[in-house]
Amino acid sequence: MKLMVTGGAGFIGSEFVRQGVEKGHNIVVVDKLSYAGDLKRLAAVQDKIRHYNVDIADIDRLKEVFLKEKPEAVINFAAETHVDRSIINPHDFIQANIIGTFNLLELSKNYKIERFVHISTDEVYGALGENGNFTEDSCINPNSPYSASKASCDLLARSYFKTYKYPVIIVRPSNNYGPWQYPEKLIPVVIIKALLDEPIPVYGTGKNVREWLYVEDCNEAIFVALMKGQPGEVYNIGSGFEKQNIDVVKTILAILGKSEELIQFVEDRPGHDFRYSLNTDKIRQELGWSAKTDFDTGLQKTVNWYSTNKDWLFEKLDLLKNYWGSIYKL
């Protein structure tokens, strides 16, 4: 199958591309290579894919790729994703996430692309208390510019199915982690700070809870949704492994043999959601998927990868030093 993968040089998208090549698909990557995009993630499959350095917010250039490649399906990973960045500069999130997704939907509809899979996030649901979880029918209630932009994309995608009968599928994964994640998210930030014996910033009391999903498992689920999912449907993708942020930090420190004295609690960020948790009965019962990687195994594999790929990690650190200072007030 010929697949157009937008954001295919990003953390989650690149894993999808690598899996897609292994499965024998014809892969076209569209990625403007912003700060979080990196073709090094695709080095192992670079001879088996085609990459276009195109911004999905640029509909004219995007149209050229559609006309040339004529994909059978579009899988949209392309997005600005970091909540902290969205608080500082929401404009970029509106352009990339909302305008970009609109362009993809419009072109895919017009050129009769057979299937469109939109990658959303559990953050569109908002926050939970200590109990319960979100189903696909839960209300959308975003609390940050990032999650609001992603919720807007979901509603656009839904409208294209309802209005034009265009075959859109939406997937909402929980927090991904694993190799190649850009070091602005919690797990790679903690790893790199610990390797450098630098203070590790933890928001508030560290008791916010996230559901952690290994990136390989996430993309296996996305492939299942692509091949077996029903148009117009939403599928939650979760693991069931919920952890307080502070416990994640302490586990990484233990793996690396580092002292918990490195932990430094910092002022909480605005609108920080307390807890996310997904009900995955639908994808498990209807499509036969469930996560395979337990959190301890996945985290150990992730720490091992970063520990043996320090050159890539420190290269990214050089780009982020000033940014971290502004975010975490260190």
C-alpha positions as CSV (number, residue, x, y, z in Angstrom):
1,M,0.0,0.0,0.0
2,K,1.3,3.5,-0.8
3,L,1.2,5.6,2.3
4,M,1.9,9.3,2.8
5,V,3.2,9.8,6.3
6,T,3.2,13.4,7.4
7,G,5.6,14.2,10.2
8,G,7.4,11.0,9.3
9,A,10.8,12.3,10.6
10,G,9.4,12.9,14.0
11,F,9.6,10.7,17.1
12,I,6.3,8.7,16.7
13,G,6.0,9.1,12.9
14,S,9.5,7.7,12.2
15,E,8.7,4.5,14.1
16,F,5.6,4.2,11.9
17,V,7.8,4.6,8.8
18,R,10.3,2.0,10.0
19,Q,7.5,-0.4,10.7
20,G,5.8,0.4,7.4
21,V,8.9,-0.4,5.4
22,E,9.4,-3.6,7.3
23,K,5.8,-4.5,6.4
24,G,6.4,-3.9,2.7
25,H,4.5,-0.6,2.2
26,N,5.6,2.1,-0.2
27,I,6.3,5.1,2.0
28,V,6.3,8.8,1.2
29,V,7.4,11.0,4.0
30,V,6.3,14.7,4.2
31,D,8.1,16.5,6.9
32,K,9.4,20.1,7.0
33,L,12.2,19.1,9.4
34,S,11.5,21.6,12.1
35,Y,13.5,21.5,15.3
36,A,11.9,18.1,16.3
37,G,12.2,16.5,12.9
38,D,15.4,14.5,12.1
39,L,16.2,12.3,9.1
40,K,18.7,10.4,11.3
41,R,15.6,8.6,12.7
42,L,15.1,7.2,9.1
43,A,18.7,6.4,8.3
44,A,18.0,2.7,8.5
45,V,15.3,2.9,5.8
46,Q,16.4,6.0,3.8
47,D,16.9,4.0,0.6
48,K,13.4,2.7,0.7
49,I,11.4,5.9,1.2
50,R,11.0,9.2,-0.5
51,H,11.1,12.4,1.6
52,Y,9.6,15.8,0.8
53,N,10.7,18.8,2.9
54,V,7.3,20.4,2.8
55,D,5.2,22.3,5.4
56,I,1.7,20.9,5.6
57,A,0.5,24.5,6.1
58,D,1.7,25.3,2.6
59,I,-1.2,23.9,0.5
60,D,0.4,24.7,-2.9
61,R,3.5,22.7,-2.2
62,L,1.5,20.0,-0.5
63,K,-0.7,19.7,-3.6
64,E,2.3,19.1,-5.7
65,V,3.3,16.1,-3.6
66,F,-0.2,14.7,-3.8
67,L,-0.3,15.0,-7.6
68,K,3.1,13.4,-8.0
69,E,2.9,10.5,-5.5
70,K,-0.9,9.7,-5.6
71,P,-0.9,8.0,-2.2
72,E,-3.6,5.4,-1.3
73,A,-3.7,6.5,2.4
74,V,-2.6,9.5,4.5
75,I,-1.4,9.1,8.1
76,N,-1.1,12.5,9.7
77,F,1.5,12.7,12.5
78,A,2.6,16.2,11.6
79,A,2.0,18.6,14.5
80,E,3.6,20.9,17.1
81,T,3.3,18.8,20.2
82,H,4.9,20.3,23.3
83,V,2.5,21.8,25.8
84,D,5.1,24.2,27.2
85,R,5.9,25.6,23.8
86,S,2.2,26.1,23.1
87,I,1.9,28.2,26.2
88,I,4.7,30.4,25.1
89,N,3.9,30.6,21.3
90,P,0.4,29.3,20.5
91,H,0.5,30.7,17.0
92,D,2.8,27.9,15.6
93,F,0.3,25.3,16.9
94,I,-2.6,26.9,15.2
95,Q,-0.7,27.0,11.9
96,A,0.8,23.5,12.0
97,N,-2.0,21.6,13.7
98,I,-5.2,23.3,12.5
99,I,-4.4,24.8,9.1
100,G,-2.1,21.9,8.2
101,T,-4.7,19.3,9.1
102,F,-7.3,21.2,7.1
103,N,-5.0,21.2,4.1
104,L,-4.4,17.5,4.3
105,L,-8.1,16.7,4.7
106,E,-9.1,18.9,1.8
107,L,-6.5,17.5,-0.6
108,S,-7.2,14.0,0.5
109,K,-10.9,14.4,-0.1
110,N,-10.4,16.1,-3.4
111,Y,-8.0,13.5,-4.7
112,K,-10.1,10.6,-3.4
113,I,-7.4,9.2,-1.1
114,E,-8.8,5.9,0.1
115,R,-8.2,6.4,3.8
116,F,-7.1,9.1,6.2
117,V,-5.8,8.3,9.7
118,H,-5.4,11.3,12.0
119,I,-3.1,11.0,15.0
120,S,-4.6,12.9,18.0
121,T,-3.9,12.7,21.7
122,D,-5.5,11.8,25.0
123,E,-5.0,15.4,26.0
124,V,-8.0,16.5,24.0
125,Y,-10.2,15.0,26.8
126,G,-8.9,17.3,29.4
127,A,-8.0,16.2,33.0
128,L,-9.2,13.4,35.3
129,G,-9.3,13.1,39.0
130,E,-7.9,10.1,40.8
131,N,-10.5,7.7,39.4
132,G,-12.1,6.8,36.1
133,N,-10.9,6.9,32.5
134,F,-11.8,8.4,29.2
135,T,-13.7,6.5,26.6
136,E,-14.0,7.5,23.0
137,D,-17.4,9.0,23.8
138,S,-16.1,11.3,26.6
139,C,-16.5,15.0,26.0
140,I,-13.6,16.9,24.5
141,N,-12.4,19.5,27.1
142,P,-8.8,20.7,26.2
143,N,-6.9,22.8,28.7
144,S,-3.8,24.1,26.8
145,P,-3.3,25.7,23.4
146,Y,-1.7,22.5,22.3
147,S,-4.6,20.2,23.3
148,A,-7.1,22.8,22.0
149,S,-5.4,22.8,18.6
150,K,-5.5,19.0,18.5
151,A,-9.2,18.9,19.6
152,S,-9.9,21.3,16.7
153,C,-8.2,18.9,14.3
154,D,-10.4,16.1,15.6
155,L,-13.5,18.1,15.0
156,L,-12.4,19.0,11.5
157,A,-11.7,15.4,10.7
158,R,-15.1,14.3,12.1
159,S,-16.8,17.0,10.0
160,Y,-15.2,15.6,6.8
161,F,-16.6,12.2,7.6
162,K,-20.1,13.5,8.5
163,T,-20.4,16.1,5.8
164,Y,-18.5,14.6,2.9
165,K,-18.5,10.9,3.9
166,Y,-14.7,11.0,3.6
167,P,-13.2,7.9,5.3
168,V,-11.4,9.5,8.3
169,I,-10.2,7.5,11.3
170,I,-9.0,9.2,14.5
171,V,-6.7,7.6,17.0
172,R,-5.9,9.1,20.5
173,P,-2.8,7.6,22.0
174,S,-1.6,8.2,25.6
175,N,1.9,9.5,26.4
176,N,4.5,7.9,24.1
177,Y,8.0,7.1,25.2
178,G,10.9,5.2,23.7
179,P,14.1,5.7,21.5
180,W,14.6,8.8,19.4
181,Q,12.2,11.0,21.4
182,Y,13.3,14.7,21.3
183,P,14.6,15.7,24.7
184,E,11.9,18.2,25.6
185,K,9.5,15.6,27.0
186,L,9.7,14.3,30.5
187,I,11.5,10.9,30.1
188,P,14.4,12.1,27.8
189,V,14.8,15.3,29.8
190,V,15.3,13.3,33.0
191,I,17.7,10.9,31.3
192,I,19.9,13.6,29.8
193,K,19.9,15.7,33.0
194,A,20.8,12.6,35.1
195,L,23.6,11.7,32.7
196,L,25.0,15.2,33.2
197,D,24.4,15.2,36.9
198,E,22.4,18.3,36.5
199,P,19.3,19.3,38.5
200,I,16.2,17.6,37.2
201,P,13.2,20.0,37.0
202,V,9.9,18.4,38.2
203,Y,6.7,20.5,38.0
204,G,4.7,21.1,41.2
205,T,4.8,18.1,43.5
206,G,5.4,15.6,40.8
207,K,2.2,13.8,41.5
208,N,0.6,14.4,38.1
209,V,-0.3,11.0,36.5
210,R,0.2,9.9,32.9
211,E,-0.4,6.7,31.1
212,W,2.8,5.6,29.4
213,L,2.7,3.8,26.0
214,Y,5.9,2.4,24.3
215,V,6.3,3.9,20.9
216,E,6.5,0.5,19.1
217,D,3.2,-0.6,20.6
218,C,1.5,2.7,19.6
219,N,2.4,2.3,16.0
220,E,1.4,-1.3,15.8
221,A,-2.0,0.0,17.0
222,I,-2.1,2.7,14.4
223,F,-1.4,0.1,11.7
224,V,-4.3,-2.0,13.0
225,A,-6.5,1.1,12.9
226,L,-5.4,1.9,9.3
227,M,-6.1,-1.7,8.0
228,K,-9.1,-2.7,10.1
229,G,-10.6,0.5,11.6
230,Q,-14.0,1.7,10.6
231,P,-14.3,5.2,8.9
232,G,-15.7,7.8,11.2
233,E,-14.6,6.0,14.3
234,V,-12.3,7.1,17.1
235,Y,-9.9,4.6,18.8
236,N,-8.1,5.2,22.1
237,I,-4.6,3.7,22.2
238,G,-3.3,3.2,25.8
239,S,-1.3,0.7,27.8
240,G,-2.9,0.8,31.2
241,F,0.4,1.7,32.8
242,E,-0.3,4.8,34.9
243,K,2.6,6.5,36.8
244,Q,3.0,9.6,38.8
245,N,5.7,11.9,37.2
246,I,7.8,11.7,40.3
247,D,7.9,7.9,40.3
248,V,9.0,8.0,36.6
249,V,11.8,10.3,37.6
250,K,12.9,8.2,40.5
251,T,12.8,5.0,38.4
252,I,15.1,6.5,35.8
253,L,17.5,7.7,38.5
254,A,17.6,4.2,39.9
255,I,18.3,2.6,36.5
256,L,21.2,5.1,36.0
257,G,22.5,4.7,39.5
258,K,21.9,8.4,40.2
259,S,20.9,10.2,43.4
260,E,17.4,11.5,44.0
261,E,19.0,14.6,45.3
262,L,19.2,15.7,41.6
263,I,15.4,16.3,41.7
264,Q,14.4,20.0,41.9
265,F,10.8,20.9,42.2
266,V,9.8,23.9,40.1
267,E,6.7,26.1,39.8
268,D,3.9,24.2,38.1
269,R,3.0,25.2,34.6
270,P,-0.3,26.9,33.8
271,G,-3.2,24.6,33.2
272,H,-1.3,21.5,34.1
273,D,-3.7,18.5,33.8
274,F,-3.7,16.3,36.8
275,R,-4.3,12.8,35.3
276,Y,-5.0,11.1,32.0
277,S,-6.2,7.5,31.6
278,L,-7.7,5.8,28.6
279,N,-10.3,3.1,28.3
280,T,-9.1,0.8,25.4
281,D,-12.0,-1.7,25.4
282,K,-13.0,-0.5,21.9
283,I,-9.7,-1.1,20.0
284,R,-9.1,-4.3,22.0
285,Q,-12.6,-5.8,21.4
286,E,-13.2,-4.5,17.8
287,L,-9.8,-4.6,16.3
288,G,-8.0,-7.1,18.5
289,W,-5.1,-4.9,19.7
290,S,-3.6,-4.5,23.1
291,A,-0.2,-3.1,24.3
292,K,2.6,-5.7,24.6
293,T,5.3,-3.8,26.4
294,D,5.1,-3.3,30.2
295,F,6.4,0.0,31.5
296,D,9.4,-1.3,33.4
297,T,10.7,-3.2,30.3
298,G,10.0,-0.3,28.0
299,L,11.7,2.3,30.3
300,Q,14.8,0.1,30.7
301,K,15.0,-0.2,26.9
302,T,14.6,3.5,26.5
303,V,17.3,4.4,29.1
304,N,19.6,1.9,27.5
305,W,19.1,3.4,24.0
306,Y,19.8,7.0,25.2
307,S,22.8,5.8,27.2
308,T,24.3,4.3,24.0
309,N,23.3,7.2,21.7
310,K,24.7,10.1,23.7
311,D,26.0,11.8,20.6
312,W,22.5,12.3,19.2
313,L,21.2,13.2,22.7
314,F,23.9,15.8,23.4
315,E,23.5,17.3,19.9
316,K,19.9,18.0,20.8
317,L,20.9,19.4,24.2
318,D,23.0,22.1,22.5
319,L,19.8,23.3,20.8
320,L,17.8,23.3,24.0
321,K,20.0,24.8,26.7
322,N,18.6,28.3,26.4
323,Y,15.0,27.0,26.0
324,W,15.2,24.8,29.1
325,G,16.4,27.8,31.1
326,S,13.3,29.9,30.1
327,I,10.9,27.1,30.7
328,Y,12.1,25.7,34.0
329,K,13.8,28.8,35.4
330,L,17.0,27.0,36.1
